[in-house]
Amino acid sequence: MSARCPKCGARYGAEARFCPQDGTRLVITSPIAGEASPVPASRRTTEPVSADRPAMGEFARMAGQLLEGRYRVERKIGEGGMSFVYLATDLQTSARVAIKILSPQIAHEKNAMARLRREAELAGRLQHPNVCHIAALGQTEGGMVFVVMPFVEGELLCDRTMRLGHITLEETVRLVRDISAGLEAAHQLGIIHRDLKPENVMLCQDEQGGGTERAVVMDFGLAKERHVGSEVEKLTATGIVLGTPEFMSPEQLRGKPLDARSDVYALALMTYEMLTGKLPFDGSTQQDIMVARLKSEPTPIRQKRPELGFSAAIEKVLLKAMERSPAERYQTAPEFADALADAAGNGGRKILERWLRR
């Protein structure tokens, strides 16, 4: 398996994520067909591959099984380094659900299981049209841990950006509003996503129809409650870095305590990528990009893609949202979404004037 730059065609090892020549995100080349997958390389490598990962045959036998007498497994619809996702039917409600089956080693890790149980308990409080939550946590007779989530069908944000090259400003503003609404619902409950990235946002048709689309934030698997007791605090102790490096805030990279502003930073990086098809920090390796985020300023969007004609107001909004200091950023996700919408519309001049008066 190797990685290929869709812009210049250069090939690199599968561990590479960005082309050192032009900074373009690499795509994985299939070892069977030899064709590039439309999935960004980072999406294929965020979950570590476990030495204890069950054999493919064991997972293949999940189809047709009945879990806890309630969930009838239909077919596999996705996989990661330590999990497989199946489409299933909830026989009690007749609803389609997604079942994520985790590596057996999770069942033997007390901290991981405690964190999963805690998230399942919190999920009942996190009901929002822009959030896909964990509905239940269970364990198969063979000892494999699984989580049950509503089945959300659509296109991943990372796939759309890759397919189109970049997303229009109008559509980006709409998607950011949806994502920020889902984040705010979680933040109001004291839940921080901690792993917000384009691979964790699904774009789906609204249940009401009419051709409308909504963004749904997925996988709060690394969520953390801000106000927790000492026992729970041990599960996500300061100094343990969890998440995807490409979209981590500086404070998360440093292993510092996190709050809602860390998700705001990640959302700003996602917004920048939606608008340009690129990330604001350059580097030939993941480590280079992480260091750049800690020590360097992001490349202004008008410098990164001058041909797209972004306004100074859009640039200022993004730079503020990507400030290294949380105190200097927008303090909530809706505040950032509103500022972006204003910059894209008639409020752009006012934003620029306020910035220049600083």
PyMOL commands that set and color helices and strands:
alter all, ss='L'
color gray80, all
select helices_A, chain A and resi 41-45+56-60+104-108+110-123+157-164+169-188+198-200+230-236+245-247+250-253+260-276+286-295+301-304+306-308+312-321+326-328+333-344+348-356
alter helices_A, ss='H'
color red, helices_A
select strands_A, chain A and resi 2-4+11-13+27-29+36-40+66-67+71-79+83-90+95-102+136-139+145-150+155-156+191-192+201-205+213-217+224-225
alter strands_A, ss='S'
color yellow, strands_A
deselect
rebuild
show_as cartoon
